[in-house]
Amino acid sequence: MDRHATAVWKGNLKEGGGALTTQSGALADLPYSFKTRFEDASGKSGTNPEELIAAAHAGCYAMQLSHFLAENGTPAAKLDAKAVVTLVPGTGITGSALTLVADVPGIDAVKFKELTEKAKAECPVSKALGAINVSLDAKLG
């Protein structure tokens, strides 16, 4: 299965800008620029590649974990997953920190930890991010 997205960029790095569009149409001509990537700490002026990687990682991880929990006979009522992708200018992307607050009726803490770590290791996006540090802080809540 293939999925695609397109990026159209005009101008130079600092003054130029671009637009991202995904196959599904969920993102359509979404603006990104040097400012949205390196200067706007609030993240409100547009997107950037790291934000999109974070969204992909959080979504993939939650789906993978939901599968393992269901296989265990303890389906999740809710999984609230977040990924923070760190970009160090001049170095590159150095890590993705996953955090999870989960509502999983009937699961014990040991099994929960086992399955959360297994999902981190087996999530396809985690595997794709194998060149960087992927961390996990998972809690039942």
N, C-alpha and C positions, 0 to 999 in steps of 0.2 A: 504494500500500500504506500503510495506516495502522496505527499501534501506539498503545497507550494505557497510561497509568498513572493512579492516583488518589492523592490526598492528602486525608486527613481530619485536621483540626486542631481542637483544643479548648483554650479558654483564651486568655490574652493572650500576647504575644510572649515575655516572659521566663520566666513560670512555666508556660505552656501546653506542649502537646506534640502530636505528630501521628504518623501512621502512613502509610507509602507501600506501595502494592501495584501490581504490574505485571501486565499482561495475561497474560504467560506463566506467572505464578505463581512465577517465580524469586525475586521479592521479595514477601512476603506479610505485611502489617501490620508492616513494618520501622519501628522507632521512629526519630523525629528530633525535635530540640528546639533551643532557643536554645543550650543547653550543647553539643550535638553539632556545632553549626554554628560557634559563636564562642568556646567556652571550652575544649573538650577537645582539646588539641593532639595527644594520642596517637591520636585517632580511634577509640577502642575502645568508647565509650559509645553509639554508634548512627551512623547515616549522616547525610548532608546533601546538598543539591542539587549542590554543587560536586564531591563525591566521585562522584556518579552521572554528572555531565558528564565527569569524568576517565575513568571506566570506558567510557563511550560513545566518547570520543575515541580512547583507546588501542585499543579493539576495532575500531573502524571503520578506523583507520589501518593496523593489522596486516592486515586483510582486503584493503584497497585495494592495499597494497604486495605482498601475496602474489599478487594478480592480475597486477600489472605484472611481477613477477619470473617468473612462469610464462609470460606472453606473450613474455618475453625469452629463454625456453629455459633459464632458470636458477632453477628452483623452489627456494624456501627449505626447508631442513631444519627450521629453527626461527626464529621471530621473537619476541623478547621485548620488547614495547612497553610503555611506561609513560607516563602523562600526569599532570602535576601542574598542577591548576587553582588559580590564585591569586585569593583574594577579599580585597579591601581594604575593611574596614568604612567606610561613608560614601561610598565611591567605586563599589564593585561588583566584578564579575569583571574582572580586568585582563589575564589571560593564561592560556594553556595551553602548558606546556613538555613536548614529546614527547621521550622518549629511547628509543633502540632499540639492542639488541645482536642482531645477525643472524648466522645460520649459513647462508650461501648458497654452496654449492659451485659453482665454475667462473665466478664473476663477478669482473670487475676493478673496482678502486676507483672509476674514473671513471663507469662505468655504474651502479654501486651508488649513488653520490651522486646521479646524475641521476634514478634511479627513486625513491629515497627522497624527494627534493624534489618530484617529480611527484605521488607519493602524498599528501604533506602538502597540496599545493595542491588535489588533486582529491577527497580524502576528503570525503564529504558532511557529516560532522560538522565538519571544518575549515572548510568553506564556511559552515556555519551559525554558526560562531564568528567570522565575518569582522569583527565589531566589536572584537575583542580581538587582542592579539599572540599569534600561534602560532609557537613556535620548535621547532627540531628539532636533536637531537644524535644522529646515527646512526653506529654503528660495526659493522664486521665483527668477529666474535669467535669 
